[in-house]
Amino acid sequence: MLATRYLLFPLAVRRRLAGILIMTSMALVAADLLGLPVSRLWAGAGYWCAAVLLWSGLARRNRIQALLLLLLGAGCLALSQGPGTEVDVERLLVGNSGLLSMLVAVSFLGLVSRPGGEADAALPRGRRAVASTLGAVHLFGSVINLSSVFIIGDRLSRNGTVSREQAIVLIRGFTAAAFWSPFFAAMAVALSVAPDARLSMLWLVGMPLALMAMGLTCWQLSRQQGRQQGRQQGGKKVAALSEFRGYPLQAEGLMLPGLLAAAVLLSHQLWPVLSILSVITLLSPLLTLLVLTAGRRSPLAGLGQLVNGRLPQMGNELALFLAAGVLAYGLESLLSSWGGTLPLDGFGATEASLTYLATVLLSLLGIHPIICIALAGSVLAPLEPDHTLLALVFLSSWALGTPTGPLSGINLAFQGRYGVDSFQIMRWNLSYLGLMSVLVVLAIWALAALLGVD
């Protein structure tokens, strides 16, 4: 009977109601962060209700993943139960509501940050076009996330597809933002597990890693030009770099990402009691509404655009992150019931490097980084690791696991949009993963030394 009523409920109404619930839940979390007497229980309940409303529209793969996470979390909770123990229902409902609220808040930025100012400019060609495209997708992706890839990709595509080189540049340039961007989903997930991480220290290591990732991409494409020009790889011809059609990056394109990043760091310094996650949740909607007002655009119209457009599209994120929250709580309860002991004495550079390599390996096997992070966070919690070092491990595993993971969101979305096989994308990026992993491990040891972690 319930399923029949659900199906009879019009899809458009379900999506609009889900958008309203998501917006309201984010506002409740923001109110709680400001110290208002609001319970996050209502926000968590709102997110779960929105996920249920959007469930039928999720991709089959995402539904299976979410159900597996829920079953694993429930199984861990069942095994952890004993005399005098009970399940914290509020903890289950609230789960990753803080993380989700940050992602919802960041979606506001899409109203004011669109790489469309260059629409009438001629597309550049050659080696410089590679650099400009990397910079454009990286900077805009660091603020408005995945939509930047498709805005730029659609501009570059011919007959609904892109070249091998364009695919590599778009995917690597975008995912490299996970090394440092405070507006990236990777940062939200990392800070939800390691809330005391120092953003300035992460930037000190993460930004050079992002630059090296893009530099390595340019070098690899240049090197492949001489060796493989004209050959076929996965149905895609290896073209000369002189033929590369790229995306123009103009000076004004640097302004908003830079201002946003500076505002986040400054706000965190002025109000250190607020975590980076909290600062972004509060700052992103506020800045967006101010920019809309200054530009004589209606803030209410912008909110309506979000409620009817972007927010109902968050069903996959809702289902995955809420289910991952259940898994994290289940693992935490299970480890606690077993005494929380691990065959490790601490979490230093060696353990951090091994955690990174294990997480990336799981990504290659098709496991989403958020699952790996939830698992690692629960298992490593008894060791009381340095949160900055732990966050670097998570950010690096996301930045390099997603472009090489055949079942990652970006690769599957790219396959659906441009017909480029996700397993072929994985093969194109394996050498990139190997070389960057060497640099990441060196960065982990450098950061551990700076932090004084043994």
N, C-alpha and C positions, 0 to 999 in steps of 0.2 A: 504493500500500500504506500509506504514512504517513498519507495523508488518510483512508483507511478506518479505521485504528486511532484516529485523532483523533476521528472522528465516533462511533465505538463507545464512546469514553471518556465516561461519563455526565456531563452538564452540571453537575449538583450537585457531583460530585467535582472537576471542573475548576475550578469557582468556589471551592470550599473550598481546594484546593491553591494557587490563585492568591492567595487571601487570606493564606495562610501565607507564601508567597514574598514578598509585598509587605511584610508585617509584619517578616519576617526581614531583608529588604534594608534597611528603615528602621533597624532595630536595629544592623546592621553599619555603616551610615553614622554613626549616633550614637556607636558605639564608636570609630570612627576620629576623630571630632571630639574625643573625650575623651582622645586620645593613645594608645589601645590599639593593639597591632600587628595591625591588621586591614586587608586590602586591599579597596579599593572595587570592585575587579574583580568580586568575588563578589556585591556588591550590585547592580552593573550587570547581571550575568548573571541574577540573580534577577528583576529588573524586566522584562528582555526575555522570560524564560520565562513570567512572569505575563501579559505582553501577548499572547503566542502562545496561551496557554490561554484567554484571554478574547476572542480575535479574532472568533470566530463570533458572539458576542453584541453586537458593535459595530454602531452604526447605519451604513447603507450610505454615507452622506455622510462619516462619519468614517473609514471604511476607505479611501475614495477619496482623501481629503485626506492620510492617513498614507502611502499608497502613492506619491502624487505627491511628497511631501516626501522620501521615501526615494529615489525615482528621481532627483530633482533633486540631492540630496546625493551620490548615487553618481556622477552625471554630472559634477558639479564635481570630485570626487576623481579621476575618470578623466582629466579635462582637465588637472589639476594635476600629474599624474605625469610625471616626467622622469628622466634619469640620476641615480642616487644618492638618489632620493626613495622613500619607502615609506609605506604606510598604517599609522597607529598603531591597531592593533586594540583595544588597551585603551581608548584615547580613545573609540572608537566605542561600545564596550560601556558604559563609565562614563557618557558623555554627560551627560544632565541628571539624574543620580542624586541629586545634592544638592538640586535643585529638587523632584524627586518626593518625596524624603524629608521635605522641609518640608511638602508638601501632605498626606502621610500623617500626619505628626505633628499637623497642625492638625485632621485628622479625629477625633482623640481628644476634642477639645473638644465635639463633638456629644453625648458621653456625659453631660456635666454642664451644658451650656448649651442649653436648649430654651425658646423663648418660649411655654411652656404654662401658666405660673402664672396668666395672665389668662383661662383658658379659660371660667371660669364668670361672668366679668364681662360686663355688657351692652355691645354694640358701640356706640361713640360715633358721633354723626352731626354733619355740618356742617363748617365751616372748621377747627375744632380737631381734628376727626377726621383731616383731611388731614395736619396737622402730627404728630399722634401716630403715625399709620401710617408716615409717612416716617421718623420717629425710630426706631420699632420695627424696621422691616425694615433700616434702615441699621445700627443698633447690633448686632442679632443677626446680620445678614449679614456684618458686619465680623469676626465670630468663627467662625460655623459655615457661612459661605458660602451656596451656592445653596439648601440645604435650608430656610433661613429664609423664602425667598420662597414656597415651597409650603406650609410650615406655616401662615404667615399668610394666604396666598392661599386655601387650602382653608377657612379659617375665614370668609373674607369671601364666598366664591363662593356663587352661587345657581344651582341646576340645572347645576352643573358648569362655570359660566363666571363671568367678572367683568366689571364695567362698564369702559368706556373710561377713566374717571378712575382707577379702581382699578388698572388695568393700568399706566397711566403712573406712578402713585405707587409701586407695587411695584418696577417695573423701574428707574426713576431713583433711588429711594431706595437700592436694593441696589447698583447699579453705582457710585454716588457713593463708596462705601466704598473703591473702588480708588485714590482719591486719597491715602489715608493708612494704611489698615489693614495692619499687619505680618502679619496672618494671611490676607490675601487672596492669591489666585493671582497677581494682577497684581504684588504686591510680590515674590513669590517669583521670578517671571520677570525683573522689573527688576533685582533684586539679583544674580541669576545672571549677568547681563551687566555690571552695574555694582556689583561687590561692595564697593567703597570708598565708596559713597554714605553720607552722614551723615543718619541717620534724624531727628534733631532739626531739621535744616534742611528736610527734606522735609515734616515735620509743620507747620513754621512756614508753609509755603505751601499744602500739601495740605489741611489741615483747614479753613482759610478757603474754599478752593475747594469742598470738600464742602458746607459750610454754604450757600455761595452757590448751589450746584446745587439744593439742596432749597428754598431761598428763592425761586429763580427758578421752580421747579415750582409752588409755592403761588401765586405772582403770576400765572403764565400761566393756571392753572386758574381763578383768580378773574376774570381779564380775559376769558377765553373764555365765562364764565358769562353775561355781559351781551350778548355779540355773537352767540353761537351756540346759546343754550339751545333745546333742542327739535329742532335740526337733526340730520341723520344724517351720521356720518363712518365710512366703512368698515363699515357695518352696525351701528354702535354709536351710540345716541342720546347727544348732549351734554347731560348732566343738570345740574341746578342743584346747586351745592355744598352747599346745605342738605340735599340728599338723599344726600350721600356717606356710605356706611357704612364706618367705619374700624376700626382695631385699637387697643385701649387700651395705652398705655405707662405702666407704673408705675415708681416710683422705684427699686425693687430691680432692674428691668431694666437700669439703668445701671451696676450694681455690677461684674458680671463683666467686661464689655468694658473698663471703665476700669482695673480691677485688672490684667488681662492686659497691656494696653498699657503701664502703668506698670512692671510686672515686666520686660517685654522691654527697655525703655529703661534701667532700673536695672542689669539684668544686663549689658547691653552696656557700660555705663559702668564696672562693676566688672571686667569681663573684656574689655577692648577688643581683645585678640588674636582673639577670636571675632567673626565677621561676624554681622550681624543674622539672616541666613538660618540660621546655625548655632545662634544663641541660641534661635530659635523652634523649631528641630528638637529641641533638648534640653529646652526648657522646657515645651512644650505637653503631651507625654506625662507628664512628671513632675508638673505641677500637676494634671492630670486624675486621675492615680492617687492623689494625696494627697487630693483632694476626695472621690473615691469612698470611700477608706478612712475619712475623717472622717465621712462620711455613712452609715457602716456598710453600704456596698454592696461587693460582691465585685469587686476589681480583675480577677480571672481571668474572671469572668462578663462584665465590660466588654470585655476583650480578645477573648473569644469572640464577643461581639456584633459587634465590628469585623471580625474575620476572616470571619464568615459573612454579614455584612450590608454595611456601607459599603465596605470595601476591594475586594471583587469588583466593585463598581459603578464602580471607577476605571478600567475598561478604556479608555474614551475618552481620559482624561487620559494614561494610560500610552502608548497608541499615538501620540497627537499629540506629546507632549513628547519621547519617545524619537526619533521621526522628525525632529522639529525639531532635536534635538541632532546628528543625522547631517547635516542641511542646514547647520547652523552650522559644523560642522567642515569640510564640503566647501567652503563659501564662504570660510572662513578660509584653507584650503589653496590654493584657486584664486587668491585675491587675493595671497597670499604669493608664489606662483609668478610672478605678473605684476608683482611688485615692490611691491605694496600701495600704489600711488600713487593719489591722488584729486585732482581739480581744485579742492581747497580748501586753505587755509592753516591753518585752525584750526576749532574748534567753539565758537562763541560764541552769543549770543542769537539772531542772525539764522538761523544754521544750525540751531539747536535748534527755532526756530519752524517752519522749512520742513520739518524732519524730522517734527514733530508733525502738520502739515497733510497731508503725504504719507501718513503712517501711517493717519490717520483716513479719508482718501480711499480707501485700499486696503480699509479695513474696510467702507466703504459698498459696495464692489464684491464683498463676500462673503469677503474673505481674513481669516483669524483673526489677532487681534493678536499671538499668539506667533510666527507666521510673519514678520510685519512686524518684530517686535523682534529675532528671530534674524538677519534680513537686515540691518537697520540696525546692529545690534551688530557684525557682521562687517565691514561696509563702513566704519563709522566708527572701528573700533579703531586703525588706523594714525595717526589724528589725535590719539590720547591725550586724549579729551575728559574734562572734569570729570565724575566719576561721579554726583555729586549732581544736576547739571543734566541729565545724560542720563537718570537715573532718573525725574526729574519729567516729562520728555517721554514716557517709556514708560508711566508711571502715568496720565497725562492721556489719552493715546491709548487706553488700555484703558478708562478710566472713561467716555469719551464715544464710543468706537468700538463698544463692545458694545451699548449700548442702541439705537444707530442702524444697526448692521450687520444686514441681513436674515437672514444665515446665522450669526449669533453663537449661542453655546450657550444663553444666557439667553433669547433671542427664540424660538429653535426649541423649547426646552423649554417655554416659556410657551404656544406654539402647540399643542404636543402635549397639554398638561395642560388648557388652558382654551379651546381652539378659537379663539384670537385670531390672525389672520393676521400672520406675521412682517413682511411687507412693509408692512402697515398700521401696525404698531408703529413701523417705520422712519419712515413719513410723519408720525406723531404726534410724533416726537422730532427732526425736522429743524430746526425753529426753535430748539429747546433746544440742539442741537449748534452752530448758528451763533452764538447769544449766548454760550454757555459758551466757545466757541473764542476769542472776543475776550478773555474774562477769562483764559483759559489763556495766551494769548500775552503778555498784560500780566504775568502771574505769572512766566513764563519770563524776561522782561526784568528783572523785579524780583529774582528769584533770582540771575540772572547778575551783577547789580550788587552784591548782597550777597556773592557769592563772589569778586568781583573778576575775573570772566571777561570778556575783551574780545569 
